[in-house]
Amino acid sequence: MSERKVLNKYYPPDFDPAKIPKLRLPKDRQYVVSLMAPFNMRCKTCGEYIYKGKKFNARKETVQNEVYLGLPIFRFYIKCTRCLAEITFKTDPKNTDYTMQHGATRNFQAEKLLEEEERMQKEREEEELNNPMKVLENQTKDSKLEMEVLENLQELKELNQCQANVDFEATLKQYKEPEEEQKRKEQEEDEQEMKAMLEQAQKCRLLADSDSNEEPAKPRPNARAQTKPTGILQEDTQPQSKKPRMESWGHSVGKLSTKTQLAGLVALKKQKPDPVPGNRMETRGTMASSSSLPAAVTATSSLGLLGAYLDSANDWGD
């Protein structure tokens, strides 16, 4: 079982390790390593938050010409989890920490900045205790810094006073007037276009109405050509001035007319056969004489004929 894993290798008697060629790799070559984000950061491109402990497959390289007490400084390249923008940071062996270089901003550094300020204050106090000249240098530096701050403050005050004299309302009004003028012109153009469209529509409507009015009128049917049985009855509805004057005797006896229009309205009654030939002839002669009378007979002759007609009718009934 122990012979399955052979750790020893065979070297021939003429083996010379000096003859093995050495690989000449570049000094700034990169390696792919797996690491976790050493601090909280935020991407500058998309604003994505990357929290401490997030795992990445990063590229690692050695920073050239940067060494701290013989310790090399390494740089790491990672990509944002949202926009894939490149983020770089490197090691800081002096402070036993990492420093951000490009692509993101480090978050929650207030505590770290406070610690650095306290550390620098302690170092300054230690230097001033042992070196009185250092105290004088620090005082001159503080006075110069204070003068620069006062000058900057004065410049800011003067700038604010200049801006206070500016009338912002007038400036805004100056820019608003051209915009309002442009809007008013656009509204006038729109109104003119609407008026032109309405006038054109009215013209088209008038043309259509005139074309319909110019159509030839249909010929009215001739009342005389169409003879109806009710035409005679409609004549009675005409005004009194157009009716012919009727004589006084016509109200009692009636008017005898030979118009053909009455033929369609008057139906003849069938007569029974007369057994007596003499009476038939007399009746026929009486009817013929009554029908052949002229239109302008007197009232007395009409009454006599009526009595004769009644006598013949009584004889025929007997």
RACOR-V677008 format. One record per residue. RES is the residue in three letters. SS is DSSP state (~ for helix, > for strand, _ for the rest). PHI is phi in radians with two decimals (999 if undefined). OMEGA is omega as a letter, one per 40 degrees, with the letter a starting at -180 (* if undefined). Layout:
res->{RES RES}
ss->{SS SS}
phi->{PHI PHI}
omega->{OMEGA OMEGA}
This chain:
res->{MET SER GLU ARG LYS VAL LEU ASN LYS TYR TYR PRO PRO ASP PHE ASP PRO ALA LYS ILE PRO LYS LEU ARG LEU PRO LYS ASP ARG GLN TYR VAL VAL SER LEU MET ALA PRO PHE ASN MET ARG CYS LYS THR CYS GLY GLU TYR ILE TYR LYS GLY LYS LYS PHE ASN ALA ARG LYS GLU THR VAL GLN ASN GLU VAL TYR LEU GLY LEU PRO ILE PHE ARG PHE TYR ILE LYS CYS THR ARG CYS LEU ALA GLU ILE THR PHE LYS THR ASP PRO LYS ASN THR ASP TYR THR MET GLN HIS GLY ALA THR ARG ASN PHE GLN ALA GLU LYS LEU LEU GLU GLU GLU GLU ARG MET GLN LYS GLU ARG GLU GLU GLU GLU LEU ASN ASN PRO MET LYS VAL LEU GLU ASN GLN THR LYS ASP SER LYS LEU GLU MET GLU VAL LEU GLU ASN LEU GLN GLU LEU LYS GLU LEU ASN GLN CYS GLN ALA ASN VAL ASP PHE GLU ALA THR LEU LYS GLN TYR LYS GLU PRO GLU GLU GLU GLN LYS ARG LYS GLU GLN GLU GLU ASP GLU GLN GLU MET LYS ALA MET LEU GLU GLN ALA GLN LYS CYS ARG LEU LEU ALA ASP SER ASP SER ASN GLU GLU PRO ALA LYS PRO ARG PRO ASN ALA ARG ALA GLN THR LYS PRO THR GLY ILE LEU GLN GLU ASP THR GLN PRO GLN SER LYS LYS PRO ARG MET GLU SER TRP GLY HIS SER VAL GLY LYS LEU SER THR LYS THR GLN LEU ALA GLY LEU VAL ALA LEU LYS LYS GLN LYS PRO ASP PRO VAL PRO GLY ASN ARG MET GLU THR ARG GLY THR MET ALA SER SER SER SER LEU PRO ALA ALA VAL THR ALA THR SER SER LEU GLY LEU LEU GLY ALA TYR LEU ASP SER ALA ASN ASP TRP GLY ASP}
ss->{_ _ _ _ _ _ _ _ _ _ _ _ _ _ _ _ ~ ~ ~ _ _ _ _ _ _ _ _ _ _ _ > > > > > > _ _ _ _ > > > _ _ _ _ _ > > _ _ _ _ > > > > > > > > > > > > > > _ _ > > > > > > > > > _ _ _ _ _ _ > > > > > > > _ _ _ _ > > > > > > _ > > > _ _ _ ~ ~ ~ ~ ~ ~ ~ ~ ~ ~ ~ ~ ~ ~ ~ ~ ~ ~ ~ ~ ~ _ ~ ~ ~ ~ ~ ~ ~ ~ ~ ~ ~ ~ ~ ~ ~ ~ ~ ~ ~ ~ ~ ~ ~ ~ ~ ~ ~ ~ ~ ~ ~ ~ ~ _ _ _ ~ ~ ~ ~ ~ ~ ~ ~ ~ ~ ~ ~ ~ ~ ~ ~ ~ ~ ~ ~ ~ ~ ~ ~ ~ ~ ~ ~ ~ ~ ~ ~ ~ ~ ~ ~ ~ ~ ~ ~ ~ ~ ~ ~ ~ ~ _ _ _ _ _ _ _ _ _ _ _ _ _ _ _ _ _ ~ ~ ~ ~ ~ _ _ _ _ _ _ _ _ _ _ _ _ ~ ~ ~ ~ ~ _ _ _ _ _ _ _ ~ ~ ~ ~ _ _ _ _ _ _ _ _ _ _ _ _ _ ~ ~ ~ ~ ~ ~ ~ ~ ~ ~ ~ ~ ~ ~ ~ _ _ _ _ _ _ _ ~ ~ ~ ~ ~ ~ ~ ~ ~ ~ ~ ~ ~ ~ ~ ~ ~ ~ ~ _}
phi->{999 -1.25 -1.42 -1.22 -1.80 -1.69 -1.59 -1.43 -2.06 -1.54 -2.02 -1.19 -1.18 -1.68 -1.30 -2.27 -1.12 -1.22 -1.39 -1.29 -1.23 -1.64 -1.38 -1.79 -1.60 -1.15 -1.26 -1.70 -1.22 -1.98 -2.17 -1.62 -2.26 -1.81 -2.53 -2.03 -1.04 -1.36 -2.74 -1.33 -2.55 -2.30 -1.20 -1.36 -1.40 -2.00 1.40 -1.28 -1.53 -2.05 -1.57 -1.13 1.76 -1.21 -1.49 -2.45 -1.71 -1.78 -1.75 -2.01 -2.53 -1.61 -1.31 -1.45 1.09 -2.33 -2.48 -2.11 0.94 1.44 -1.63 -1.24 -1.91 -1.86 -2.05 -2.15 -2.06 -2.24 -2.12 -1.11 -1.28 -1.88 -1.86 1.08 -1.34 -1.42 -2.19 -2.20 -2.62 -2.39 -1.38 -2.27 -1.17 -1.13 -1.81 0.88 -2.66 -2.07 -2.10 -1.38 -2.00 -2.69 1.66 -2.75 -2.08 -1.45 -1.83 1.01 -1.83 -1.07 -1.13 -1.16 -1.11 -1.12 -1.12 -1.13 -1.14 -1.10 -1.12 -1.13 -1.13 -1.15 -1.09 -1.15 -1.11 -1.14 -1.16 -1.22 -1.20 -1.63 -2.34 -1.19 -1.15 -1.14 -1.14 -1.11 -1.08 -1.15 -1.15 -1.10 -1.11 -1.12 -1.13 -1.09 -1.11 -1.16 -1.13 -1.10 -1.15 -1.13 -1.11 -1.13 -1.16 -1.14 -1.09 -1.16 -1.12 -1.11 -1.12 -1.16 -1.14 -1.10 -1.24 -1.21 -1.35 -1.37 -1.57 -1.21 -1.13 -1.14 -1.13 -1.14 -1.12 -1.08 -1.47 -1.39 -1.03 -1.06 -1.14 -1.13 -1.10 -1.11 -1.12 -1.10 -1.10 -1.10 -1.13 -1.10 -1.11 -1.11 -1.13 -1.10 -1.11 -1.13 -1.09 -1.09 -1.15 -1.16 -1.09 -1.11 -1.14 -1.14 -1.08 -1.08 -1.17 -1.13 -1.09 -1.15 -1.14 -1.13 -1.15 -1.25 -1.29 -1.40 -1.19 -1.15 -1.24 -1.28 -1.21 -1.32 -1.19 -1.33 -1.21 -1.27 -1.19 -1.74 -1.69 -2.02 -1.09 -1.50 -1.16 -1.21 -1.19 -1.24 -1.20 -1.20 -1.42 -1.23 -1.10 -1.11 -1.19 -1.48 -1.28 -1.22 -1.26 -1.87 -1.26 -1.16 -1.27 -1.27 -1.22 -1.56 -1.64 1.84 -1.96 -1.57 -2.27 -1.87 -1.18 -1.33 -1.23 -1.29 -1.15 -1.39 -1.67 -1.56 -1.86 -1.35 -1.50 -1.20 -1.74 -1.34 -1.17 -1.55 -1.19 -1.68 -1.19 -1.15 -1.10 -1.08 -1.16 -1.16 -1.13 -1.13 -1.13 -1.14 -1.18 -1.18 -1.17 -1.24 -1.35 -1.61 -1.16 -1.27 -1.22 -1.75 -1.47 -1.52 -1.22 -1.23 -1.14 -1.15 -1.18 -1.14 -1.09 -1.16 -1.19 -1.10 -1.13 -1.20 -1.12 -1.15 -1.18 -1.20 -1.07 -1.18 -1.26 -1.19}
omega->{a a a i a a a i a i i a a a i a a a a a i i i a i a a i a i i a i a i a a a i a i a i a a i i i i a i a i a i i a i a i i i a i i a i i i i i i a i a i i i i a a a i i a i a i a a i a i a a a i i i a a i a i a a i i a a a i i i i i i i i i i i i i i i a i a a i i i i i i i i i i i i i i i i i i i i i i i i i i i i i i i i i i a i a a i i i i i i a a i i i i i i i i i i i i i i i i i i i i i i i i i i i i i i i i i i a i a i a i a a i i a a a a a i a i a a a i i a i a i i a a a a i a a i a a a i a a a a i a i a i a i a a a a i a i i a i i a i a a a i i a a i a a i a a a i a a i i a a i i a a i i a i i a i i i i i i i i i a i i *}
